[in-house]
Amino acid sequence: KIAFAEGALSGGGGRPPLSFVGAVLFQWINPKAWLIALATVATYTTTQGSLYRQVALLALLFFLVSIPCVGAWAALGAGAGRFLMTPRRLRLFNLVMALLLVASLVPLLRD
């Protein structure tokens, strides 16, 4: 289905994307965010010292790393959106993504 999806070049017609505040609030119900937070606290905190200080330091570290990463991801998405504005490019992109998805299953099938 991915390989032959038509896609929407206009960007309209669907549900509007989340606002910044909506995206921030979504993190409170995002299971991946909770798993990452719990795994980080369990892995990188100790019983010595203040737990609050350690968690605050981890949160600051996550913030400092995530800002440039999210910025790069947004820039890549904006660039890809401009690149994929023709039906031919979009079809080629969908075909490549479908092939990569199928190729990612090869290691699972070999085991």
N, CA, C and O atoms as a printed pandas DataFrame, in Angstrom:
     atom_number atom_name residue_name chain_id  residue_number  x_coord  y_coord  z_coord
0              1         N          LYS        A               1    0.824   -1.199    0.000
1              2        CA          LYS        A               1    0.000    0.000    0.000
2              3         C          LYS        A               1    0.863    1.256    0.000
3              4         O          LYS        A               1    0.522    2.246   -0.647
4              5         N          ILE        A               2    1.992    1.217    0.732
5              6        CA          ILE        A               2    2.862    2.398    0.772
6              7         C          ILE        A               2    3.433    2.690   -0.611
7              8         O          ILE        A               2    3.498    3.845   -1.032
8              9         N          ALA        A               3    3.846    1.641   -1.313
9             10        CA          ALA        A               3    4.503    1.827   -2.611
10            11         C          ALA        A               3    3.610    2.525   -3.622
11            12         O          ALA        A               3    4.097    3.287   -4.457
12            13         N          PHE        A               4    2.314    2.274   -3.557
13            14        CA          PHE        A               4    1.420    2.813   -4.573
14            15         C          PHE        A               4    0.435    3.842   -4.012
15            16         O          PHE        A               4   -0.583    4.134   -4.640
16            17         N          ALA        A               5    0.734    4.384   -2.846
17            18        CA          ALA        A               5   -0.136    5.400   -2.247
18            19         C          ALA        A               5   -0.084    6.675   -3.076
19            20         O          ALA        A               5    0.973    7.079   -3.561
20            21         N          GLU        A               6   -1.223    7.286   -3.226
21            22        CA          GLU        A               6   -1.302    8.532   -3.991
22            23         C          GLU        A               6   -0.747    9.691   -3.180
23            24         O          GLU        A               6    0.041   10.489   -3.687
24            25         N          GLY        A               7   -1.154    9.785   -1.926
25            26        CA          GLY        A               7   -0.685   10.894   -1.091
26            27         C          GLY        A               7   -1.424   12.170   -1.430
27            28         O          GLY        A               7   -2.095   12.276   -2.457
28            29         N          ALA        A               8   -1.285   13.131   -0.542
29            30        CA          ALA        A               8   -1.907   14.436   -0.750
30            31         C          ALA        A               8   -0.813   15.468   -0.915
31            32         O          ALA        A               8   -0.068   15.741    0.026
32            33         N          LEU        A               9   -0.708   16.042   -2.093
33            34        CA          LEU        A               9    0.323   17.043   -2.345
34            35         C          LEU        A               9   -0.055   18.409   -1.807
35            36         O          LEU        A               9    0.815   19.238   -1.539
36            37         N          SER        A              10   -1.341   18.647   -1.647
37            38        CA          SER        A              10   -1.761   19.977   -1.220
38            39         C          SER        A              10   -1.581   20.202    0.271
39            40         O          SER        A              10   -1.499   21.348    0.711
40            41         N          GLY        A              11   -1.517   19.123    1.066
41            42        CA          GLY        A              11   -1.360   19.264    2.498
42            43         C          GLY        A              11   -2.654   19.575    3.219
43            44         O          GLY        A              11   -2.637   19.762    4.435
44            45         N          GLY        A              12   -3.758   19.638    2.531
45            46        CA          GLY        A              12   -5.024   19.973    3.167
46            47         C          GLY        A              12   -5.966   18.797    3.171
47            48         O          GLY        A              12   -5.640   17.712    2.689
48            49         N          GLY        A              13   -7.132   19.029    3.719
49            50        CA          GLY        A              13   -8.174   18.010    3.674
50            51         C          GLY        A              13   -8.211   17.122    4.894
51            52         O          GLY        A              13   -9.268   16.573    5.205
52            53         N          GLY        A              14   -7.113   16.954    5.596
53            54        CA          GLY        A              14   -7.082   16.110    6.774
54            55         C          GLY        A              14   -7.249   16.932    8.029
55            56         O          GLY        A              14   -7.573   18.119    7.990
56            57         N          ARG        A              15   -7.019   16.272    9.132
57            58        CA          ARG        A              15   -7.073   16.954   10.420
58            59         C          ARG        A              15   -5.866   17.880   10.537
59            60         O          ARG        A              15   -4.769   17.493   10.135
60            61         N          PRO        A              16   -6.028   19.082   11.072
61            62        CA          PRO        A              16   -4.884   19.991   11.195
62            63         C          PRO        A              16   -3.870   19.443   12.197
63            64         O          PRO        A              16   -4.251   18.728   13.124
64            65         N          PRO        A              17   -2.585   19.764   12.027
65            66        CA          PRO        A              17   -1.572   19.272   12.961
66            67         C          PRO        A              17   -1.769   19.893   14.343
67            68         O          PRO        A              17   -2.436   20.915   14.502
68            69         N          LEU        A              18   -1.169   19.243   15.331
69            70        CA          LEU        A              18   -1.249   19.756   16.698
70            71         C          LEU        A              18   -0.545   21.101   16.800
71            72         O          LEU        A              18    0.456   21.341   16.126
72            73         N          SER        A              19   -1.064   21.958   17.631
73            74        CA          SER        A              19   -0.361   23.204   17.934
74            75         C          SER        A              19    0.828   22.869   18.833
75            76         O          SER        A              19    0.962   21.733   19.286
76            77         N          PHE        A              20    1.679   23.841   19.088
77            78        CA          PHE        A              20    2.830   23.611   19.957
78            79         C          PHE        A              20    2.370   23.169   21.341
79            80         O          PHE        A              20    2.898   22.207   21.900
80            81         N          VAL        A              21    1.389   23.869   21.890
81            82        CA          VAL        A              21    0.881   23.519   23.223
82            83         C          VAL        A              21    0.231   22.133   23.190
83            84         O          VAL        A              21    0.404   21.348   24.122
84            85         N          GLY        A              22   -0.502   21.833   22.141
85            86        CA          GLY        A              22   -1.112   20.512   22.000
86            87         C          GLY        A              22   -0.064   19.409   21.937
87            88         O          GLY        A              22   -0.243   18.342   22.525
88            89         N          ALA        A              23    1.029   19.667   21.223
89            90        CA          ALA        A              23    2.105   18.667   21.132
90            91         C          ALA        A              23    2.778   18.472   22.485
91            92         O          ALA        A              23    3.117   17.348   22.854
92            93         N          VAL        A              24    2.974   19.558   23.222
93            94        CA          VAL        A              24    3.561   19.448   24.563
94            95         C          VAL        A              24    2.638   18.653   25.477
95            96         O          VAL        A              24    3.090   17.767   26.203
96            97         N          LEU        A              25    1.353   18.966   25.443
97            98        CA          LEU        A              25    0.400   18.244   26.286
98            99         C          LEU        A              25    0.274   16.779   25.885
99           100         O          LEU        A              25    0.018   15.925   26.734
100          101         N          PHE        A              26    0.450   16.481   24.604
101          102        CA          PHE        A              26    0.383   15.096   24.135
102          103         C          PHE        A              26    1.442   14.230   24.811
103          104         O          PHE        A              26    1.228   13.033   25.005
104          105         N          GLN        A              27    2.572   14.812   25.168
105          106        CA          GLN        A              27    3.648   14.031   25.787
106          107         C          GLN        A              27    3.217   13.412   27.112
107          108         O          GLN        A              27    3.794   12.408   27.531
108          109         N          TRP        A              28    2.225   13.981   27.779
109          110        CA          TRP        A              28    1.760   13.410   29.039
110          111         C          TRP        A              28    1.038   12.095   28.844
111          112         O          TRP        A              28    0.919   11.325   29.797
112          113         N          ILE        A              29    0.544   11.800   27.631
113          114        CA          ILE        A              29   -0.115   10.523   27.363
114          115         C          ILE        A              29    0.658    9.683   26.345
115          116         O          ILE        A              29    0.159    8.659   25.878
116          117         N          ASN        A              30    1.871   10.113   26.003
117          118        CA          ASN        A              30    2.691    9.403   25.033
118          119         C          ASN        A              30    3.454    8.277   25.738
119          120         O          ASN        A              30    4.351    8.558   26.533
120          121         N          PRO        A              31    3.121    7.015   25.468
121          122        CA          PRO        A              31    3.776    5.917   26.178
122          123         C          PRO        A              31    5.280    5.839   25.919
123          124         O          PRO        A              31    6.036    5.442   26.806
124          125         N          LYS        A              32    5.721    6.208   24.729
125          126        CA          LYS        A              32    7.167    6.176   24.455
126          127         C          LYS        A              32    7.907    7.191   25.322
127          128         O          LYS        A              32    8.996    6.906   25.819
128          129         N          ALA        A              33    7.328    8.357   25.504
129          130        CA          ALA        A              33    7.965    9.367   26.351
130          131         C          ALA        A              33    8.054    8.882   27.786
131          132         O          ALA        A              33    9.074    9.091   28.443
132          133         N          TRP        A              34    7.007    8.237   28.287
133          134        CA          TRP        A              34    7.032    7.702   29.644
134          135         C          TRP        A              34    8.080    6.606   29.784
135          136         O          TRP        A              34    8.807    6.577   30.777
136          137         N          LEU        A              35    8.172    5.714   28.820
137          138        CA          LEU        A              35    9.172    4.642   28.885
138          139         C          LEU        A              35   10.591    5.193   28.865
139          140         O          LEU        A              35   11.452    4.723   29.608
140          141         N          ILE        A              36   10.835    6.176   28.028
141          142        CA          ILE        A              36   12.164    6.787   27.979
142          143         C          ILE        A              36   12.487    7.466   29.299
143          144         O          ILE        A              36   13.596    7.324   29.815
144          145         N          ALA        A              37   11.527    8.204   29.852
145          146        CA          ALA        A              37   11.760    8.903   31.120
146          147         C          ALA        A              37   12.017    7.912   32.254
147          148         O          ALA        A              37   12.949    8.098   33.036
148          149         N          LEU        A              38   11.206    6.869   32.348
149          150        CA          LEU        A              38   11.393    5.884   33.411
150          151         C          LEU        A              38   12.701    5.120   33.264
151          152         O          LEU        A              38   13.398    4.883   34.251
152          153         N          ALA        A              39   13.037    4.734   32.043
153          154        CA          ALA        A              39   14.295    4.008   31.821
154          155         C          ALA        A              39   15.500    4.892   32.127
155          156         O          ALA        A              39   16.497    4.415   32.669
156          157         N          THR        A              40   15.416    6.155   31.787
157          158        CA          THR        A              40   16.520    7.076   32.056
158          159         C          THR        A              40   16.732    7.263   33.559
159          160         O          THR        A              40   17.858    7.197   34.052
160          161         N          VAL        A              41   15.643    7.496   34.272
161          162        CA          VAL        A              41   15.759    7.684   35.722
162          163         C          VAL        A              41   16.268    6.410   36.381
163          164         O          VAL        A              41   17.114    6.475   37.273
164          165         N          ALA        A              42   15.768    5.256   35.959
165          166        CA          ALA        A              42   16.212    3.991   36.555
166          167         C          ALA        A              42   17.678    3.696   36.246
167          168         O          ALA        A              42   18.371    3.087   37.061
168          169         N          THR        A              43   18.145    4.115   35.094
169          170        CA          THR        A              43   19.511    3.801   34.679
170          171         C          THR        A              43   20.536    4.786   35.206
171          172         O          THR        A              43   21.627    4.386   35.612
172          173         N          TYR        A              44   20.203    6.061   35.206
173          174        CA          TYR        A              44   21.218    7.088   35.454
174          175         C          TYR        A              44   21.096    7.821   36.791
175          176         O          TYR        A              44   21.750    8.846   36.980
176          177         N          THR        A              45   20.291    7.333   37.708
177          178        CA          THR        A              45   20.260    7.930   39.037
178          179         C          THR        A              45   20.822    6.934   40.046
179          180         O          THR        A              45   20.807    5.724   39.820
180          181         N          THR        A              46   21.312    7.457   41.147
181          182        CA          THR        A              46   21.875    6.615   42.212
182          183         C          THR        A              46   21.196    6.952   43.531
183          184         O          THR        A              46   20.450    7.926   43.638
184          185         N          THR        A              47   21.470    6.133   44.520
185          186        CA          THR        A              47   20.913    6.412   45.846
186          187         C          THR        A              47   21.733    7.462   46.579
187          188         O          THR        A              47   21.271    8.026   47.571
188          189         N          GLN        A              48   22.931    7.728   46.109
189          190        CA          GLN        A              48   23.739    8.790   46.707
190          191         C          GLN        A              48   23.326   10.130   46.106
191          192         O          GLN        A              48   23.102   10.235   44.900
192          193         N          GLY        A              49   23.230   11.123   46.930
193          194        CA          GLY        A              49   22.894   12.452   46.439
194          195         C          GLY        A              49   21.397   12.650   46.306
195          196         O          GLY        A              49   20.606   11.747   46.577
196          197         N          SER        A              50   21.030   13.831   45.888
197          198        CA          SER        A              50   19.627   14.221   45.763
198          199         C          SER        A              50   19.024   13.664   44.471
199          200         O          SER        A              50   19.525   13.908   43.374
200          201         N          LEU        A              51   17.949   12.921   44.634
201          202        CA          LEU        A              51   17.249   12.392   43.458
202          203         C          LEU        A              51   16.706   13.533   42.608
203          204         O          LEU        A              51   16.774   13.470   41.381
204          205         N          TYR        A              52   16.168   14.572   43.237
205          206        CA          TYR        A              52   15.618   15.708   42.501
206          207         C          TYR        A              52   16.701   16.396   41.667
207          208         O          TYR        A              52   16.458   16.796   40.528
208          209         N          ARG        A              53   17.886   16.528   42.241
209          210        CA          ARG        A              53   18.988   17.165   41.495
210          211         C          ARG        A              53   19.395   16.311   40.296
211          212         O          ARG        A              53   19.630   16.829   39.204
212          213         N          GLN        A              54   19.475   15.005   40.509
213          214        CA          GLN        A              54   19.850   14.102   39.416
214          215         C          GLN        A              54   18.808   14.126   38.295
215          216         O          GLN        A              54   19.159   14.171   37.116
216          217         N          VAL        A              55   17.543   14.095   38.665
217          218        CA          VAL        A              55   16.476   14.124   37.658
218          219         C          VAL        A              55   16.471   15.459   36.924
219          220         O          VAL        A              55   16.270   15.500   35.710
220          221         N          ALA        A              56   16.691   16.552   37.656
221          222        CA          ALA        A              56   16.745   17.872   37.016
222          223         C          ALA        A              56   17.910   17.945   36.034
223          224         O          ALA        A              56   17.773   18.521   34.955
224          225         N          LEU        A              57   19.048   17.372   36.394
225          226        CA          LEU        A              57   20.202   17.354   35.492
226          227         C          LEU        A              57   19.912   16.521   34.247
227          228         O          LEU        A              57   20.266   16.916   33.136
228          229         N          LEU        A              58   19.273   15.375   34.429
229          230        CA          LEU        A              58   18.895   14.551   33.275
230          231         C          LEU        A              58   17.899   15.283   32.375
231          232         O          LEU        A              58   18.005   15.224   31.150
232          233         N          ALA        A              59   16.933   15.972   32.981
233          234        CA          ALA        A              59   15.957   16.725   32.190
234          235         C          ALA        A              59   16.643   17.830   31.392
235          236         O          ALA        A              59   16.318   18.053   30.226
236          237         N          LEU        A              60   17.596   18.523   32.025
237          238        CA          LEU        A              60   18.346   19.566   31.319
238          239         C          LEU        A              60   19.142   18.974   30.163
239          240         O          LEU        A              60   19.179   19.543   29.072
240          241         N          LEU        A              61   19.773   17.840   30.403
241          242        CA          LEU        A              61   20.541   17.178   29.349
242          243         C          LEU        A              61   19.637   16.773   28.183
243          244         O          LEU        A              61   19.981   16.987   27.020
244          245         N          PHE        A              62   18.486   16.192   28.500
245          246        CA          PHE        A              62   17.526   15.823   27.451
246          247         C          PHE        A              62   17.093   17.056   26.666
247          248         O          PHE        A              62   16.997   17.008   25.440
248          249         N          PHE        A              63   16.833   18.152   27.359
249          250        CA          PHE        A              63   16.414   19.385   26.708
250          251         C          PHE        A              63   17.496   19.899   25.767
251          252         O          PHE        A              63   17.213   20.256   24.624
252          253         N          LEU        A              64   18.738   19.935   26.248
253          254        CA          LEU        A              64   19.840   20.465   25.439
254          255         C          LEU        A              64   20.119   19.600   24.210
255          256         O          LEU        A              64   20.511   20.118   23.165
256          257         N          VAL        A              65   19.924   18.316   24.328
257          258        CA          VAL        A              65   20.149   17.425   23.182
258          259         C          VAL        A              65   18.957   17.463   22.228
259          260         O          VAL        A              65   19.131   17.421   21.010
260          261         N          SER        A              66   17.748   17.541   22.781
261          262        CA          SER        A              66   16.566   17.444   21.926
262          263         C          SER        A              66   16.323   18.685   21.075
263          264         O          SER        A              66   15.796   18.569   19.968
264          265         N          ILE        A              67   16.688   19.854   21.556
265          266        CA          ILE        A              67   16.410   21.074   20.784
266          267         C          ILE        A              67   17.082   21.040   19.405
267          268         O          ILE        A              67   16.393   21.245   18.406
268          269         N          PRO        A              68   18.393   20.790   19.305
269          270        CA          PRO        A              68   18.967   20.728   17.950
270          271         C          PRO        A              68   18.462   19.528   17.136
271          272         O          PRO        A              68   18.343   19.614   15.914
272          273         N          CYS        A              69   18.168   18.422   17.806
273          274        CA          CYS        A              69   17.676   17.251   17.076
274          275         C          CYS        A              69   16.294   17.514   16.483
275          276         O          CYS        A              69   16.036   17.184   15.325
276          277         N          VAL        A              70   15.412   18.105   17.277
277          278        CA          VAL        A              70   14.065   18.415   16.783
278          279         C          VAL        A              70   14.141   19.475   15.690
279          280         O          VAL        A              70   13.388   19.422   14.717
280          281         N          GLY        A              71   15.045   20.435   15.847
281          282        CA          GLY        A              71   15.225   21.448   14.813
282          283         C          GLY        A              71   15.686   20.847   13.495
283          284         O          GLY        A              71   15.193   21.207   12.426
284          285         N          ALA        A              72   16.645   19.921   13.585
285          286        CA          ALA        A              72   17.126   19.249   12.369
286          287         C          ALA        A              72   16.020   18.414   11.737
287          288         O          ALA        A              72   15.865   18.399   10.516
288          289         N          TRP        A              73   15.250   17.717   12.574
289          290        CA          TRP        A              73   14.140   16.890   12.071
290          291         C          TRP        A              73   13.096   17.761   11.370
291          292         O          TRP        A              73   12.583   17.390   10.314
292          293         N          ALA        A              74   12.782   18.919   11.956
293          294        CA          ALA        A              74   11.809   19.834   11.351
294          295         C          ALA        A              74   12.334   20.398   10.033
295          296         O          ALA        A              74   11.583   20.501    9.063
296          297         N          ALA        A              75   13.606   20.761    9.990
297          298        CA          ALA        A              75   14.191   21.285    8.758
298          299         C          ALA        A              75   14.196   20.217    7.666
299          300         O          ALA        A              75   13.905   20.505    6.505
300          301         N          LEU        A              76   14.529   18.989    8.044
301          302        CA          LEU        A              76   14.516   17.888    7.077
302          303         C          LEU        A              76   13.098   17.659    6.550
303          304         O          LEU        A              76   12.906   17.437    5.354
304          305         N          GLY        A              77   12.106   17.714    7.444
305          306        CA          GLY        A              77   10.721   17.532    7.019
306          307         C          GLY        A              77   10.259   18.642    6.090
307          308         O          GLY        A              77    9.568   18.385    5.104
308          309         N          ALA        A              78   10.639   19.879    6.403
309          310        CA          ALA        A              78   10.259   21.004    5.546
310          311         C          ALA        A              78   10.914   20.873    4.171
311          312         O          ALA        A              78   10.278   21.116    3.145
312          313         N          GLY        A              79   12.184   20.488    4.161
313          314        CA          GLY        A              79   12.882   20.297    2.889
314          315         C          GLY        A              79   12.288   19.152    2.081
315          316         O          GLY        A              79   12.131   19.256    0.865
316          317         N          ALA        A              80   11.956   18.054    2.769
317          318        CA          ALA        A              80   11.351   16.908    2.081
318          319         C          ALA        A              80    9.983   17.289    1.533
319          320         O          ALA        A              80    9.605   16.860    0.443
320          321         N          GLY        A              81    9.240   18.095    2.287
321          322        CA          GLY        A              81    7.925   18.531    1.813
322          323         C          GLY        A              81    8.024   19.340    0.535
323          324         O          GLY        A              81    7.207   19.178   -0.370
324          325         N          ARG        A              82    9.024   20.213    0.456
325          326        CA          ARG        A              82    9.217   20.994   -0.773
326          327         C          ARG        A              82    9.675   20.098   -1.924
327          328         O          ARG        A              82    9.264   20.291   -3.069
328          329         N          PHE        A              83   10.525   19.121   -1.617
329          330        CA          PHE        A              83   11.045   18.229   -2.650
330          331         C          PHE        A              83    9.947   17.326   -3.217
331          332         O          PHE        A              83    9.960   17.013   -4.408
332          333         N          LEU        A              84    9.010   16.912   -2.385
333          334        CA          LEU        A              84    7.992   15.942   -2.788
334          335         C          LEU        A              84    6.717   16.583   -3.341
335          336         O          LEU        A              84    5.652   15.967   -3.305
336          337         N          MET        A              85    6.815   17.784   -3.839
337          338        CA          MET        A              85    5.627   18.487   -4.327
338          339         C          MET        A              85    5.163   18.039   -5.711
339          340         O          MET        A              85    4.104   18.474   -6.164
340          341         N          THR        A              86    5.907   17.200   -6.382
341          342        CA          THR        A              86    5.447   16.702   -7.677
342          343         C          THR        A              86    4.973   15.260   -7.507
343          344         O          THR        A              86    5.536   14.516   -6.704
344          345         N          PRO        A              87    3.953   14.861   -8.249
345          346        CA          PRO        A              87    3.443   13.487   -8.132
346          347         C          PRO        A              87    4.511   12.431   -8.425
347          348         O          PRO        A              87    4.536   11.383   -7.778
348          349         N          ARG        A              88    5.382   12.694   -9.382
349          350        CA          ARG        A              88    6.424   11.710   -9.734
350          351         C          ARG        A              88    7.388   11.500   -8.571
351          352         O          ARG        A              88    7.711   10.361   -8.234
352          353         N          ARG        A              89    7.845   12.577   -7.964
353          354        CA          ARG        A              89    8.766   12.463   -6.827
354          355         C          ARG        A              89    8.098   11.773   -5.639
355          356         O          ARG        A              89    8.726   10.977   -4.941
356          357         N          LEU        A              90    6.836   12.081   -5.420
357          358        CA          LEU        A              90    6.117   11.463   -4.313
358          359         C          LEU        A              90    5.950    9.961   -4.541
359          360         O          LEU        A              90    6.117    9.172   -3.610
360          361         N          ARG        A              91    5.623    9.562   -5.764
361          362        CA          ARG        A              91    5.504    8.133   -6.077
362          363         C          ARG        A              91    6.839    7.422   -5.906
363          364         O          ARG        A              91    6.886    6.317   -5.366
364          365         N          LEU        A              92    7.923    8.042   -6.361
365          366        CA          LEU        A              92    9.249    7.449   -6.213
366          367         C          LEU        A              92    9.624    7.329   -4.739
367          368         O          LEU        A              92   10.155    6.304   -4.313
368          369         N          PHE        A              93    9.351    8.368   -3.966
369          370        CA          PHE        A              93    9.631    8.337   -2.529
370          371         C          PHE        A              93    8.847    7.215   -1.851
371          372         O          PHE        A              93    9.404    6.462   -1.052
372          373         N          ASN        A              94    7.559    7.101   -2.167
373          374        CA          ASN        A              94    6.745    6.041   -1.573
374          375         C          ASN        A              94    7.263    4.660   -1.941
375          376         O          ASN        A              94    7.275    3.761   -1.100
376          377         N          LEU        A              95    7.685    4.481   -3.166
377          378        CA          LEU        A              95    8.233    3.196   -3.596
378          379         C          LEU        A              95    9.521    2.873   -2.842
379          380         O          LEU        A              95    9.700    1.746   -2.380
380          381         N          VAL        A              96   10.410    3.839   -2.715
381          382        CA          VAL        A              96   11.667    3.623   -1.986
382          383         C          VAL        A              96   11.384    3.300   -0.520
383          384         O          VAL        A              96   12.009    2.404    0.048
384          385         N          MET        A              97   10.445    4.024    0.097
385          386        CA          MET        A              97   10.115    3.762    1.499
386          387         C          MET        A              97    9.528    2.360    1.678
387          388         O          MET        A              97    9.829    1.680    2.659
388          389         N          ALA        A              98    8.697    1.934    0.739
389          390        CA          ALA        A              98    8.121    0.593    0.815
390          391         C          ALA        A              98    9.214   -0.468    0.689
391          392         O          ALA        A              98    9.208   -1.457    1.422
392          393         N          LEU        A              99   10.141   -0.266   -0.230
393          394        CA          LEU        A              99   11.244   -1.222   -0.388
394          395         C          LEU        A              99   12.124   -1.270    0.856
395          396         O          LEU        A              99   12.552   -2.347    1.272
396          397         N          LEU        A             100   12.392   -0.128    1.442
397          398        CA          LEU        A             100   13.186   -0.106    2.677
398          399         C          LEU        A             100   12.454   -0.791    3.829
399          400         O          LEU        A             100   13.080   -1.463    4.650
400          401         N          LEU        A             101   11.146   -0.626    3.893
401          402        CA          LEU        A             101   10.367   -1.292    4.927
402          403         C          LEU        A             101   10.439   -2.808    4.768
403          404         O          LEU        A             101   10.628   -3.530    5.747
404          405         N          VAL        A             102   10.291   -3.283    3.549
405          406        CA          VAL        A             102   10.390   -4.716    3.289
406          407         C          VAL        A             102   11.809   -5.209    3.588
407          408         O          VAL        A             102   11.984   -6.286    4.158
408          409         N          ALA        A             103   12.814   -4.429    3.208
409          410        CA          ALA        A             103   14.204   -4.824    3.469
410          411         C          ALA        A             103   14.493   -4.895    4.958
411          412         O          ALA        A             103   15.319   -5.701    5.388
412          413         N          SER        A             104   13.829   -4.067    5.751
413          414        CA          SER        A             104   14.062   -4.101    7.204
414          415         C          SER        A             104   13.554   -5.393    7.828
415          416         O          SER        A             104   13.933   -5.727    8.951
416          417         N          LEU        A             105   12.701   -6.126    7.114
417          418        CA          LEU        A             105   12.191   -7.401    7.617
418          419         C          LEU        A             105   13.133   -8.565    7.347
419          420         O          LEU        A             105   12.989   -9.624    7.956
420          421         N          VAL        A             106   14.080   -8.393    6.460
421          422        CA          VAL        A             106   14.988   -9.472    6.090
422          423         C          VAL        A             106   15.727  -10.052    7.301
423          424         O          VAL        A             106   15.772  -11.275    7.437
424          425         N          PRO        A             107   16.312   -9.228    8.190
425          426        CA          PRO        A             107   16.977   -9.822    9.359
426          427         C          PRO        A             107   16.030  -10.652   10.237
427          428         O          PRO        A             107   16.446  -11.654   10.819
428          429         N          LEU        A             108   14.782  -10.244   10.331
429          430        CA          LEU        A             108   13.822  -11.028   11.123
430          431         C          LEU        A             108   13.531  -12.366   10.476
431          432         O          LEU        A             108   13.394  -13.378   11.162
432          433         N          LEU        A             109   13.436  -12.373    9.172
433          434        CA          LEU        A             109   13.128  -13.607    8.457
434          435         C          LEU        A             109   14.305  -14.578    8.424
435          436         O          LEU        A             109   14.116  -15.791    8.329
436          437         N          ARG        A             110   15.508  -14.040    8.502
437          438        CA          ARG        A             110   16.694  -14.903    8.469
438          439         C          ARG        A             110   16.891  -15.664    9.778
439          440         O          ARG        A             110   17.476  -16.747    9.781
440          441         N          ASP        A             111   16.415  -15.114   10.875
441          442        CA          ASP        A             111   16.610  -15.775   12.184
442          443         C          ASP        A             111   15.635  -16.857   12.443
443          444         O          ASP        A             111   15.682  -17.492   13.497
